[in-house]
Amino acid sequence: MSKIIISGNIEYPKEQITQQIIDLIKGRLLTIKDEIKSIKIDLNHFMDKYNLSNEEFLNKYQNERLGDKEEYFVWESSIKLLDKLQKEKQQLKAVL
């Protein structure tokens, strides 16, 4: 478990500030969970529609073998956002 240390002169008790930070982290984790769930639904839609895994799609897309459909931009962005959110989730969980 990590430790949150509040230093300096502050108007409020450090325990209250620490609890506020913990509550914010927990709230963000809930939001991330919902966002990840939604993105996975979208990604499953793309994978089913094009019969490609995310990895296969990225490989083909990055090698310019798919074209430039707007959906492809959304798919790529969704994969990147999912990765970002999963990393953020791990980092925040490490603090709690």
Secondary structure, 3 states (H helix, E strand, C coil): CCCCCCCCCCCCCHHHHHHHHHHHHHHHHHHHHHHHHHHHHHHHHHHHHHCCCHHHHHHHHHCCCCCCCHHHHHHHHHHHHHHHHHHHHHHHHHHC
